[in-house]
Amino acid sequence: MTVDEIDKRLGAHVVADELLGLAWLVAIGDDVATGAVGYVDGTRSTPVRTDTIFRISSMTKPLTAVAASILIDDGVLDPAEPVDRLLPELADLRVLSNPAAEITDTVAANRPITVEDLLTFRLGWGMDFADFAPKPFNAAWSELDLGWGPPTPAQMLPPDTWLERLGTLPLQFQPGERWLYHVGAPILGFLIARAAGTPLSEFLTERVLRPLGMSDTGFAVPPEKLARFGPHYAEIDGARTVFDPAVGQWSNPPAFEGGGDGLVSTLADYHRFARMLRNGGELDGTRILSEQAVTTMTTNHLTPEQLSRGGPGPDDSAGWGYGVGVQLRDDPDGPRAGAYGWAGGLGSIWSNDGAVTAILLTNQTWGEAGPLPVFATFEQILGELARGFDPL
């Protein structure tokens, strides 16, 4: 499969005006191909390039999980330890008697939240992919201004205030009972900061980004790089609307360094991160993680019962490791069993599937129905390459 063929298949979605622009990378072993299609903004005057900087939203989660895994390797954190040693705001929590109960209808928690609960998203708080019906808990969350929905880093509360308010809410489920999306990641980011005695951004830079040469990844885009950045778009009432301008929420370092959705990055940077994991925690002679830590991170931790009650995929074909989705069985039109990675609701996706790494970054938020059609096309391309249908 040639670069032109991949450009044509992905570019068809830009031609159809489903989105303004995208950049992609596919690597088979050491052979790397990249491409860019479309434009940075609605004026269609600046083409997307392969070094364009994108908001990667939930593709932040795997980096946060790696940062926590480093501290586990270092012996600073233990997966089994309660988080309230470092996050006393989350001690002595109550649990809703049922997820739809009134906020005061609670029972005692069976046990504290652990570090592994945060990593595996089984802490008892989060988005329930199996039930989006409005509940009193959701209203209480909104009243406390804790943030729910697309990332808005500049509008979030300071971390200590956020944690203090969070600790006043009951859990939706008992710790360890259910997989619920997202909330474990920002809490994990604040746990890392307190364990390391430094902001999450500094720890990530020192232990992950700088050693891997990920110079364009961070919680904000500095002024000298804004020329490679652009606005981000969402569809509202059928019209393409600016969700965030180029000089907007990511143009200044935020107080709330969101470990679940706050980073920007590029194809080259994220590829170096993906290669490190594919190489068992090491890249170009620099070890970031132990091999055992990578294995633990990329292995499913959810039970069959948990998967049947709502997991990271539309059915029980995808499990969850530490901050990454893990494919449990072959998808005829996409990843194979054992592939791992994650996507971002602002329009991005990454997968390591055997020797194949694939990354797609766009400037268009997913729609109400989920991922844009270009993502299905990209997963088909990944599946074809991973099965060896064509070399690059």
C-alpha positions as CSV (number, residue, x, y, z in Angstrom):
1,M,0.0,0.0,0.0
2,T,1.5,3.3,-1.1
3,V,1.5,6.7,0.6
4,D,-0.6,8.0,-2.3
5,E,-3.2,5.3,-1.7
6,I,-3.5,6.0,2.0
7,D,-3.7,9.8,1.2
8,K,-6.5,9.1,-1.3
9,R,-8.6,6.9,1.0
10,L,-8.3,9.3,4.0
11,G,-8.4,12.4,1.8
12,A,-11.8,11.3,0.4
13,H,-13.3,12.3,3.8
14,V,-11.7,15.8,3.5
15,V,-13.0,16.1,0.0
16,A,-16.5,15.2,1.3
17,D,-16.1,18.1,3.8
18,E,-16.5,15.8,6.8
19,L,-13.5,17.5,8.3
20,L,-11.0,20.2,7.3
21,G,-7.7,18.5,7.7
22,L,-5.8,15.5,9.0
23,A,-2.3,14.1,9.4
24,W,-1.5,10.4,9.5
25,L,1.4,8.0,10.2
26,V,1.8,4.3,9.6
27,A,4.9,2.4,10.6
28,I,5.7,-1.3,9.9
29,G,8.8,-2.1,11.9
30,D,11.3,0.6,11.0
31,D,9.6,1.6,7.8
32,V,7.6,4.8,8.4
33,A,5.2,6.6,6.0
34,T,3.4,9.9,6.8
35,G,0.9,12.1,5.0
36,A,-1.2,15.2,5.5
37,V,-4.4,16.2,3.8
38,G,-6.6,19.4,3.9
39,Y,-6.2,22.6,5.8
40,V,-5.5,23.9,9.3
41,D,-8.5,26.3,9.4
42,G,-11.6,27.3,7.6
43,T,-9.9,29.9,5.4
44,R,-8.3,26.9,3.6
45,S,-5.2,29.0,3.1
46,T,-2.8,27.0,5.3
47,P,-2.3,23.3,4.5
48,V,-2.0,20.7,7.3
49,R,1.6,19.4,7.5
50,T,3.0,16.3,9.0
51,D,4.5,18.5,11.8
52,T,1.3,20.3,12.6
53,I,0.5,20.3,16.3
54,F,-2.9,18.8,17.3
55,R,-5.0,18.6,20.5
56,I,-4.9,14.9,21.3
57,S,-7.5,14.9,24.2
58,S,-7.8,11.3,25.5
59,M,-4.6,10.1,23.8
60,T,-3.2,11.9,26.9
61,K,-4.3,9.0,29.1
62,P,-1.6,6.5,27.9
63,L,1.1,9.0,28.8
64,T,-0.3,9.6,32.2
65,A,-0.4,5.8,32.8
66,V,3.2,5.6,31.7
67,A,4.1,8.3,34.2
68,A,2.4,6.4,37.0
69,S,4.0,3.1,35.9
70,I,7.5,4.8,36.2
71,L,6.7,5.6,39.8
72,I,5.6,2.0,40.3
73,D,8.9,0.9,38.8
74,D,10.7,3.3,41.1
75,G,8.9,1.9,44.2
76,V,7.3,5.3,44.9
77,L,3.8,4.0,44.2
78,D,2.3,0.6,44.8
79,P,-0.6,-0.5,42.7
80,A,-2.4,-2.0,45.7
81,E,-2.0,1.0,48.0
82,P,-5.0,3.3,48.8
83,V,-4.7,6.6,47.1
84,D,-5.8,8.5,50.2
85,R,-2.2,8.4,51.5
86,L,-1.5,11.1,49.0
87,L,-5.0,12.3,48.2
88,P,-6.6,12.6,51.7
89,E,-9.5,14.4,50.0
90,L,-10.7,11.0,48.8
91,A,-10.6,9.2,52.2
92,D,-13.7,7.7,53.8
93,L,-15.9,8.0,50.7
94,R,-19.6,6.9,50.6
95,V,-21.2,5.0,47.6
96,L,-24.6,5.6,46.0
97,S,-27.0,2.8,47.0
98,N,-27.6,2.5,43.2
99,P,-26.3,4.7,40.3
100,A,-29.7,6.5,39.9
101,A,-30.2,7.2,43.6
102,E,-30.5,10.6,45.1
103,I,-27.1,12.0,46.1
104,T,-27.7,11.5,49.8
105,D,-28.8,7.9,49.4
106,T,-25.5,6.2,50.1
107,V,-23.8,3.2,51.8
108,A,-20.3,2.7,53.1
109,A,-17.5,1.9,50.6
110,N,-16.3,-1.7,50.9
111,R,-12.7,-0.5,50.6
112,P,-10.6,2.5,49.7
113,I,-9.7,3.4,46.1
114,T,-6.3,2.0,45.1
115,V,-3.7,3.2,42.6
116,E,-4.6,0.3,40.3
117,D,-8.2,1.3,40.5
118,L,-7.2,4.7,39.0
119,L,-5.1,3.0,36.3
120,T,-7.8,0.5,35.3
121,F,-10.7,3.0,35.6
122,R,-12.4,0.9,38.3
123,L,-12.4,3.5,41.1
124,G,-16.2,3.9,41.1
125,W,-16.4,7.3,39.4
126,G,-16.7,8.0,35.6
127,M,-18.8,7.9,32.5
128,D,-20.9,4.8,32.2
129,F,-20.8,3.8,28.5
130,A,-23.8,1.5,29.1
131,D,-26.1,4.1,30.6
132,F,-26.2,7.7,29.6
133,A,-29.5,8.5,31.2
134,P,-29.5,11.7,33.4
135,K,-29.1,11.0,37.1
136,P,-28.9,13.1,40.3
137,F,-25.2,12.4,40.4
138,N,-24.6,14.1,37.1
139,A,-26.5,17.2,38.2
140,A,-24.4,17.3,41.4
141,W,-21.2,16.9,39.4
142,S,-22.2,19.9,37.2
143,E,-23.2,22.0,40.2
144,L,-19.7,21.5,41.7
145,D,-18.2,22.7,38.3
146,L,-16.0,19.6,38.0
147,G,-16.1,19.5,34.2
148,W,-17.8,17.0,32.0
149,G,-17.5,16.7,28.3
150,P,-14.9,18.0,25.8
151,P,-11.7,19.2,27.5
152,T,-11.6,22.9,28.5
153,P,-8.3,23.2,30.4
154,A,-8.5,27.0,30.9
155,Q,-12.0,26.7,32.5
156,M,-11.2,24.0,35.0
157,L,-10.8,24.5,38.8
158,P,-7.3,24.5,40.4
159,P,-6.4,20.9,41.2
160,D,-6.6,21.2,45.0
161,T,-10.1,22.8,44.8
162,W,-11.2,20.2,42.2
163,L,-10.1,17.3,44.5
164,E,-11.7,18.9,47.5
165,R,-15.0,19.2,45.8
166,L,-14.8,15.8,44.2
167,G,-14.3,14.3,47.7
168,T,-17.7,15.6,48.8
169,L,-19.5,13.4,46.2
170,P,-20.3,9.7,46.7
171,L,-18.9,7.1,44.3
172,Q,-21.3,5.8,41.7
173,F,-20.2,2.2,42.3
174,Q,-18.1,0.3,44.8
175,P,-14.3,0.5,44.2
176,G,-13.2,-2.3,41.8
177,E,-16.8,-3.1,40.7
178,R,-17.2,-1.4,37.3
179,W,-15.2,0.1,34.5
180,L,-16.2,3.8,34.1
181,Y,-14.5,6.1,31.7
182,H,-12.2,9.1,32.2
183,V,-12.3,10.3,35.8
184,G,-9.5,8.0,37.0
185,A,-7.1,9.8,34.6
186,P,-7.2,13.3,36.0
187,I,-7.1,11.9,39.6
188,L,-4.1,9.8,38.5
189,G,-2.4,12.9,37.2
190,F,-2.8,14.7,40.5
191,L,-1.6,11.6,42.4
192,I,1.5,11.5,40.3
193,A,2.2,15.2,41.0
194,R,1.9,14.7,44.8
195,A,4.0,11.5,44.7
196,A,6.7,13.1,42.7
197,G,6.6,16.4,44.5
198,T,6.4,18.3,41.2
199,P,3.6,19.3,38.7
200,L,2.5,16.6,36.3
201,S,3.9,18.6,33.4
202,E,7.4,18.7,34.9
203,F,7.4,15.0,35.8
204,L,6.2,14.1,32.3
205,T,8.9,16.3,30.7
206,E,11.7,15.0,32.9
207,R,10.9,11.3,32.7
208,V,9.0,10.8,29.4
209,L,9.0,13.7,27.0
210,R,12.6,14.9,27.1
211,P,14.1,11.4,27.2
212,L,12.0,10.3,24.2
213,G,12.7,13.6,22.3
214,M,9.0,14.5,22.3
215,S,9.7,18.3,22.0
216,D,6.3,19.3,20.6
217,T,4.2,17.5,23.3
218,G,2.8,19.4,26.3
219,F,-0.1,21.0,28.0
220,A,0.2,24.3,26.0
221,V,1.7,25.5,22.7
222,P,4.4,28.2,23.2
223,P,4.2,31.3,21.1
224,E,7.1,30.3,18.8
225,K,5.1,27.2,17.8
226,L,1.7,28.7,17.2
227,A,2.4,28.8,13.5
228,R,2.2,25.0,13.5
229,F,-1.0,25.0,15.5
230,G,-4.5,26.0,14.5
231,P,-8.2,26.2,15.6
232,H,-10.2,23.1,16.4
233,Y,-13.7,22.5,15.1
234,A,-16.9,20.9,16.3
235,E,-20.3,20.4,14.6
236,I,-23.0,22.2,16.4
237,D,-26.6,22.2,15.0
238,G,-25.3,20.9,11.7
239,A,-22.7,23.6,11.2
240,R,-18.9,23.5,11.6
241,T,-18.1,25.8,14.5
242,V,-14.8,26.8,16.2
243,F,-14.5,24.8,19.4
244,D,-11.2,26.4,20.3
245,P,-9.2,29.1,18.4
246,A,-5.5,28.8,17.8
247,V,-4.8,31.4,20.4
248,G,-7.2,29.9,22.9
249,Q,-7.3,27.3,25.8
250,W,-4.0,25.6,24.8
251,S,-2.0,28.8,24.2
252,N,-1.1,29.2,27.9
253,P,-0.1,26.7,30.5
254,P,-3.2,25.7,32.5
255,A,-3.6,25.4,36.3
256,F,-5.4,22.2,35.7
257,E,-3.0,19.8,34.0
258,G,-5.5,17.3,32.8
259,G,-4.0,13.8,32.9
260,G,-7.0,12.5,30.9
261,D,-7.2,14.9,28.0
262,G,-4.9,18.0,28.2
263,L,-2.0,17.4,25.9
264,V,-1.1,18.5,22.4
265,S,1.3,16.5,20.2
266,T,2.5,15.7,16.7
267,L,2.8,12.6,14.6
268,A,6.5,12.3,15.1
269,D,6.3,12.8,18.9
270,Y,3.5,10.3,19.5
271,H,5.3,7.8,17.2
272,R,8.3,7.9,19.5
273,F,6.0,7.2,22.4
274,A,4.4,4.3,20.6
275,R,7.8,2.9,19.5
276,M,9.0,2.9,23.1
277,L,6.0,0.8,24.2
278,R,6.4,-1.5,21.2
279,N,10.1,-2.0,22.1
280,G,9.2,-3.0,25.6
281,G,9.8,0.3,27.4
282,E,13.1,1.4,25.7
283,L,13.9,3.6,22.7
284,D,17.3,4.4,21.1
285,G,19.1,3.1,24.2
286,T,17.0,5.0,26.7
287,R,14.8,2.9,29.0
288,I,11.6,4.6,30.2
289,L,9.8,1.6,31.6
290,S,10.6,-1.9,32.6
291,E,9.4,-4.7,30.2
292,Q,7.2,-6.0,33.0
293,A,5.6,-2.5,33.3
294,V,4.8,-2.4,29.6
295,T,3.3,-5.9,29.7
296,T,1.1,-5.0,32.7
297,M,0.1,-1.7,31.0
298,T,-0.9,-3.4,27.7
299,T,-2.7,-6.5,29.2
300,N,-6.5,-6.5,29.8
301,H,-7.4,-6.2,33.5
302,L,-11.2,-6.3,33.2
303,T,-13.2,-9.4,34.1
304,P,-15.7,-11.0,31.7
305,E,-18.5,-9.7,34.0
306,Q,-17.2,-6.2,34.0
307,L,-16.9,-6.3,30.2
308,S,-20.5,-7.5,29.9
309,R,-21.7,-4.6,31.9
310,G,-20.0,-1.9,29.8
311,G,-16.3,-1.6,28.8
312,P,-14.2,0.5,26.5
313,G,-15.6,-1.0,23.3
314,P,-19.1,-1.2,21.8
315,D,-19.2,-4.9,22.9
316,D,-16.9,-7.1,24.9
317,S,-14.2,-7.2,22.2
318,A,-12.1,-4.6,23.9
319,G,-10.7,-4.6,27.4
320,W,-8.6,-2.1,29.4
321,G,-5.0,-2.2,30.6
322,Y,-3.3,0.8,32.3
323,G,-4.6,3.8,30.4
324,V,-5.0,1.9,27.1
325,G,-7.7,-0.1,25.4
326,V,-6.7,-3.7,24.6
327,Q,-8.2,-5.7,21.7
328,L,-9.4,-9.1,22.9
329,R,-10.4,-10.7,19.6
330,D,-9.8,-10.0,16.0
331,D,-11.8,-7.3,14.3
332,P,-12.3,-8.4,10.7
333,D,-12.2,-4.8,9.6
334,G,-9.7,-3.5,12.1
335,P,-7.2,-4.3,14.8
336,R,-6.2,-7.9,15.7
337,A,-6.4,-9.5,19.1
338,G,-3.5,-8.1,21.3
339,A,-3.5,-4.6,19.6
340,Y,-3.6,-1.7,22.1
341,G,-3.9,2.0,22.0
342,W,-6.6,4.7,22.4
343,A,-8.5,7.5,20.7
344,G,-9.3,11.1,21.5
345,G,-12.8,12.6,21.2
346,L,-11.3,15.8,19.7
347,G,-10.5,13.6,16.7
348,S,-7.4,11.4,17.1
349,I,-6.5,7.7,17.3
350,W,-3.4,5.6,17.9
351,S,-2.8,1.8,17.8
352,N,0.1,-0.6,18.2
353,D,-0.9,-3.8,16.4
354,G,2.1,-6.2,16.4
355,A,4.8,-4.6,14.3
356,V,2.4,-1.9,12.9
357,T,1.9,1.5,14.6
358,A,-0.8,3.8,13.2
359,I,-1.7,7.4,14.2
360,L,-4.3,9.7,12.9
361,L,-4.7,13.3,14.1
362,T,-7.5,15.7,12.9
363,N,-8.8,19.1,13.7
364,Q,-12.5,18.0,14.0
365,T,-14.2,16.8,17.2
366,W,-16.2,13.6,17.0
367,G,-19.9,14.0,16.4
368,E,-22.8,13.1,18.6
369,A,-22.9,9.7,16.9
370,G,-19.3,9.0,17.8
371,P,-16.1,8.9,15.6
372,L,-16.2,10.5,12.2
373,P,-16.3,8.0,9.2
374,V,-12.6,8.7,8.5
375,F,-11.7,6.7,11.6
376,A,-13.4,3.5,10.3
377,T,-11.4,4.0,7.0
378,F,-8.2,4.4,9.0
379,E,-8.8,1.2,11.0
380,Q,-9.5,-0.7,7.8
381,I,-6.1,0.5,6.5
382,L,-4.5,-0.5,9.8
383,G,-6.1,-4.0,9.6
384,E,-5.0,-4.5,6.0
385,L,-1.4,-3.6,6.9
386,A,-1.3,-5.6,10.1
387,R,-2.4,-8.7,8.2
388,G,0.3,-8.2,5.6
389,F,-1.9,-7.5,2.6
390,D,0.5,-4.9,1.3
391,P,3.9,-3.5,2.3
392,L,4.3,0.3,2.5
